[in-house]
């Protein structure tokens, strides 16, 4: 009798709710609610004084208009796209190349691979700090070598010409381990017999890569690139710790701009509008990407 | 035969190149943290903390000096104290011939102590450990419960809710920032540990990871347990969790790394020194002492050291869980 009652209670809907409730509640309160509330804030005039009071005047799409008509907007949008496209492209290619390379059998390949993957756990704030020093104009290591071979010092992070490429180098370098892990996980799933068969047929490496390896790890490639796009689009700590978006706006990307508008200028309306623009851009890019590259036959994730 | 050797040679060349590109910045970080600031300012890219120092002999003892001006018949120097940090005497005239050069290697382990004491890094460490620990526990609890429901229970709208969750993973963090700041201010959580912990204890990626694992457990096991009179909680606690230990460990590691490394969130949600976490502390430290590269690199080194150690221990686990997490298809 008692067991029956117990199992009745525990296996009923009540248990289901108990299992799901914590997660669903958290996601509702700290993800879905802020997401929706962000839209609401972005159509109101929100400054530091009105953020906490409830009477925020409704301004329609004025925040968006203000942001888009801002003279810096085009440059910042271009920065974001340049930063994202080059980051994703190169971090993926390097990640794939490194994964392929360290998938071969040679002495010590596993510990070495482990060593290379360390970068994956390093906080971007630290990566930014390290690279800011490496690129330092006066005492940085990179300029030290350039001076040694007679090129002279380059103001990597302090001139508008080079700042974006320097930040890109750091970001690509930072993301290689992540891409390498994901690509490695695809490579190890290819059965050895396929490699053996290819070897017997005498295929060259590039033939094998193009006709066997890439088709077999396609799902991994799709997933990796979409994750790369998502991560690059929200990238903030690395840039913030290297340049703070400067010099002038040379390395300001949308997330950095959103932060500056909100917490330096206390123009929360603009900050939230920029956040919505980030989301929309990300959605558009993902849809284009899925439509053109992934196609209908395979889903990502 | 020759071609084979060449092949091997190019392979090793690329191997070393890859390794160098990925590892050298870290070696620089550590090596710079062990140099003296004056050696760094003179420009030195070597890995060893080599110091080139000028000295004069006075009363049969070496006195290290910094040359201010050196002409043919006259030289003006500052004389250092023993630790070569401060000057004992300034603008001393000596004969240029008496100045000699000394080259030696010295590891400045003291940089670590100095960096650690300059700002309350000890406090930041404790804060970060506390926050990460709570987040990991929270993530394991909520995620295993939810993952079990998604993997093993039937209910209306299960797929819809799950895909809604998955698509939330796409939303970039900046969009949560201001509304959450507003929300947390309203409930007076800004500048408290609550703000750093509670919003992060539901982690969609962890739910996804655990669900994939729970789905692979054979149904027979559940049937047998149900016949034996186990409740859902007992099944989860006594059967599912014990056989999912490796994935739980991976989930914990991911949550730990995410929490340890988070920057933008604590930057916005806290501004008091008392609950500042390591990443934000390091960032402020980098602004305040941008001229003391050695201390900055020492601080960077001890910020990442715990994670590197963790990674080296859990490496196999992490890679194999990536393989099985079903990131494909």
Contacts between the chains, C-beta under 8 A, distances in Angstrom:
chain1	res1	chain2	res2	distance
A	3	B	229	5.6
A	6	B	231	6.6
A	7	B	229	6.5
A	7	B	231	6.1
A	10	B	231	3.6
A	10	B	232	5.8
A	10	B	233	6.4
A	11	B	231	6.5
A	11	B	232	6.1
A	13	B	155	7.9
A	15	B	231	7.4
A	15	B	232	4.7
A	15	B	233	7.2
A	16	B	149	6.1
A	16	B	153	5.6
A	16	B	155	5.7
A	18	B	145	7.5
A	19	B	145	4.4
A	19	B	146	6.5
A	19	B	148	5.9
A	19	B	149	4.1
A	19	B	153	7.1
A	19	B	232	7.2
A	20	B	145	7.4
A	20	B	146	5.8
A	20	B	149	4.8
A	20	B	155	7.9
A	22	B	141	7.1
A	22	B	142	4.3
A	22	B	145	6.2
A	22	B	146	7.2
A	22	B	202	7.0
A	23	B	142	4.7
A	23	B	143	6.9
A	23	B	145	6.8
A	23	B	146	3.5
A	23	B	202	4.9
A	23	B	207	6.3
A	24	B	146	7.4
A	24	B	161	7.3
A	25	B	202	7.9
A	26	B	142	6.4
A	26	B	198	7.9
A	26	B	199	7.5
A	26	B	201	6.3
A	26	B	202	3.1
A	27	B	165	6.5
A	27	B	168	6.7
A	27	B	202	5.4
A	27	B	204	7.0
A	29	B	183	7.8
A	29	B	199	8.0
A	30	B	176	7.4
A	30	B	180	6.6
A	30	B	198	7.6
A	30	B	199	4.0
A	30	B	202	7.1
A	31	B	168	5.3
A	31	B	171	7.2
A	31	B	176	6.8
A	31	B	202	7.9
A	31	B	204	8.0
A	32	B	168	7.2
A	33	B	179	7.3
A	33	B	183	7.2
A	34	B	175	7.3
A	34	B	176	4.4
A	34	B	179	3.7
A	34	B	180	4.9
A	34	B	183	6.7
A	35	B	168	7.8
A	35	B	171	6.1
A	35	B	175	6.2
A	35	B	176	6.9
A	35	B	179	7.6
A	37	B	179	3.9
A	37	B	182	7.2
A	37	B	183	7.5
A	38	B	175	5.1
A	38	B	176	7.4
A	38	B	178	6.6
A	38	B	179	4.8
A	41	B	178	6.3
A	41	B	179	6.4
A	41	B	182	7.5
A	46	B	178	8.0
A	51	B	178	7.9
A	51	B	181	7.9
A	51	B	182	5.9
A	51	B	185	7.7
A	52	B	182	7.1
A	52	B	185	6.0
A	52	B	186	7.3
A	98	B	18	5.5
A	98	B	22	7.9
A	101	B	14	6.2
A	101	B	15	6.7
A	101	B	18	6.1
A	102	B	18	7.5
A	104	B	11	7.5
A	106	B	11	7.3
A	106	B	12	8.0
A	106	B	15	7.3
A	112	B	15	7.4
A	112	B	19	6.1
A	114	B	312	6.9
A	114	B	315	4.7
A	115	B	19	6.9
A	115	B	22	7.6
A	115	B	23	6.2
A	116	B	18	6.8
A	116	B	19	6.4
A	116	B	22	4.5
A	116	B	23	7.1
A	117	B	311	7.4
A	117	B	315	7.0
A	117	B	319	7.6
A	118	B	22	8.0
A	118	B	23	7.9
A	118	B	26	7.2
A	118	B	308	5.7
A	118	B	311	5.8
A	118	B	312	7.7
A	119	B	22	6.1
A	119	B	26	7.9
A	120	B	311	7.5
A	121	B	257	5.4
A	121	B	261	7.8
A	121	B	304	7.7
A	121	B	307	4.4
A	121	B	308	6.8
A	121	B	310	7.2
A	121	B	311	4.6
A	122	B	26	8.0
A	122	B	261	7.9
A	122	B	304	5.3
A	122	B	307	6.8
A	122	B	308	7.7
A	123	B	260	6.9
A	123	B	261	3.8
A	123	B	263	6.8
A	123	B	279	5.3
A	123	B	303	7.0
A	123	B	304	6.8
A	123	B	307	7.6
A	124	B	261	6.8
A	124	B	263	6.7
A	125	B	261	7.5
A	125	B	263	4.7
A	125	B	279	4.4
A	125	B	280	7.9
A	125	B	282	6.0
A	125	B	283	5.5
A	126	B	279	7.6
A	126	B	282	6.6
A	126	B	300	4.9
A	126	B	303	5.6
A	126	B	304	5.4
A	129	B	282	6.6
A	129	B	283	7.6
A	129	B	286	5.1
A	129	B	296	6.4
A	129	B	300	5.3
A	130	B	25	5.5
A	130	B	26	7.8
A	130	B	28	7.4
A	130	B	29	5.2
A	130	B	297	7.5
A	130	B	300	6.2
A	131	B	25	7.2
A	132	B	286	7.5
A	133	B	32	7.2
A	133	B	293	5.7
A	133	B	296	7.0
A	133	B	297	6.9
A	134	B	25	6.3
A	134	B	28	6.7
A	136	B	293	7.7
A	139	B	40	5.7
A	139	B	41	5.8
A	139	B	43	5.9
A	139	B	293	6.6
A	141	B	28	6.0
A	141	B	45	4.6
A	144	B	43	5.1
A	144	B	44	7.5
A	144	B	45	4.4
A	145	B	45	6.3
A	147	B	43	7.6
A	173	B	21	7.3
A	173	B	22	7.6
A	173	B	25	7.4
A	176	B	22	6.7
A	177	B	22	7.2
A	181	B	318	7.5
A	181	B	319	6.4
A	181	B	322	5.6
A	182	B	322	6.5
A	182	B	327	6.5
A	184	B	319	6.6
A	184	B	322	7.7
A	185	B	319	6.9
A	185	B	322	4.1
A	185	B	323	4.3
A	185	B	325	8.0
A	185	B	327	6.8
A	186	B	328	6.7
A	188	B	323	5.8
A	189	B	323	6.4
A	189	B	328	7.5
A	217	B	328	7.8
A	219	B	327	7.9
A	219	B	328	3.7
A	219	B	329	4.7
A	220	B	327	6.4
A	220	B	328	5.1
A	223	B	327	4.9
A	223	B	328	6.4
A	224	B	327	7.9
A	230	B	169	7.5
A	230	B	170	5.8
A	230	B	172	7.1
A	233	B	172	5.4
A	234	B	172	3.8
A	234	B	173	5.0
A	234	B	174	6.3
A	236	B	173	7.6
A	236	B	174	7.2
A	236	B	263	7.3
A	236	B	264	5.0
A	237	B	263	3.9
A	237	B	264	6.2
A	237	B	279	7.4
A	240	B	263	7.6
A	240	B	264	7.8
A	240	B	283	7.5
A	241	B	283	5.7
A	241	B	286	6.6
A	254	B	174	7.6
A	255	B	172	6.9
A	255	B	173	7.7
A	255	B	174	4.6
A	255	B	264	8.0
A	258	B	174	4.8
A	258	B	177	7.6
A	259	B	174	7.0
A	259	B	177	7.5
A	259	B	264	7.2
A	259	B	268	7.9
A	262	B	177	7.3
A	262	B	178	5.5
A	263	B	268	6.5
A	268	B	178	5.4
A	271	B	177	7.9
A	271	B	178	5.6
A	272	B	175	7.9
A	272	B	178	5.3
A	272	B	179	7.5
A	274	B	174	7.5
A	275	B	172	7.6
A	275	B	174	4.7
A	275	B	175	4.1
A	275	B	177	7.2
A	275	B	178	7.1
A	276	B	175	7.0
A	278	B	172	5.3
A	278	B	174	5.9
A	278	B	175	6.7
A	279	B	171	6.4
A	279	B	172	6.4
A	279	B	175	5.5
A	282	B	170	6.7
A	282	B	172	6.1
A	283	B	170	7.7
A	286	B	170	6.9
A	298	B	329	6.8
A	299	B	329	7.4
A	301	B	166	6.2
A	301	B	327	7.4
